[in-house]
Amino acid sequence: MEEQEKKKNKRKSGEKEEKKKGKRRRRRRRKRRRRRRRRRRRRRRRRRIRRRRKRRRRNRRRFVPAIPKGQNLGTQRRLRFHDTDASMAIALLYIMIVEVPTIAILM
């Protein structure tokens, strides 16, 4: 009873009650939030990476080289020109200083 009366008197006089500060709670909550954010970010990154990999795989499957894999040497492997005109090949020769195989031009 006495405690309640003291509280009432404090309220009337304008004095503020001392609140228990929940620093630990706040810290824990912050930590949890940070962890959740980090997890979400990681998940998103992983998803993006997976999607990229899937895309690359799909694209690899779509691409059919004109020259068999065993014959894909050096420049052929790097450039893989399976639909090139002679003019394109010549232009590439000048620009990139790369030898475009004649097999690739003929295909």
N, C-alpha and C positions, 0 to 999 in steps of 0.2 A: 504493500500500500504506500509506504513511504517513498519508494522509488518512483511510483507513478506520479505522486504529488510533486516530486522534484522535477520530473520531466515536464509536467504541466507548467510549473513555475518558470522553467528555463524557456519554454515556448513563449510564454507571456512576456518575459523580460527581453526576448529577442536573441538570446544566446543560442548558438547552434549546437546541436548534439554532435558529439564526436562519432564519426562513422568509422566502422572498421574498414580499412582499405584492403581490398582484395587484389593485391599486387600479384600474388602467385597465380591466382585464377586468370588474371589478365595475361600474364606471361604465357601460361599454358595455352590459353586460347590463341594467342598470337602464334605460338609455335605450331599449334595444330593447323591453323590457317595457312601458315607458310609451307608446312609439309604438304597439305592438300594441294596448294598452288603448284608446288614443285612437281608433285606426282602428276597433276593434270598436264603440266607443260611437258614432262617426260613422255607421257602417253601420247600427247599430240605429236611430238617430235617423232616418236616411234611409228605412229600411224602414217605420218608424211613420208618417212623413209621407206616404210613397207609399200606404200602406194607407188613411190618412185621406182622401187625395185620391180614391182609387178608390171608397171608401164614399160620399163626397159625390157623385161622378159617378153612381153607381148610384142614389142617392136622387133626384137630379135627374131621371134618366130615368123613375123610377117616378112622380114627381109630374106629373100632367097638370092644368094649370090649366083651370078652367071657362071662363074668359074668354080669348079669343084674345090673343096677345102684343101685337098692335098696340093693343089697347084697354086694356092693363094700365098704367094711369097712377097716379102718386102713391101713394095709400093702398092701392090694389089691388095694386100691385107689392110694397109693403112687407108687407102682411098676407096676401094671397092666400086669402081665405075662399071656398072653393068649396063647402063643405058647412056653411053656418051657418043657424041658425034666426033668426027675427026677434028673439026674446028674447035670444039670444047677442049679436046685433048691438047691441041697446039697452044691454046690460050693458057691452059693450066701449066704447060711446059714453061711458058714465059713468066707467068705470075709466080708460081710456087717453086719453080726450078725442080720439078718432079718428073720422073720418067713415067709416062702413062703407058702401060703395056698394050701392045697392038691387039692382043686377044680381047681385051676389054672393049676396045673400039669396035671391033668386028661383031661382037655379040649384040 
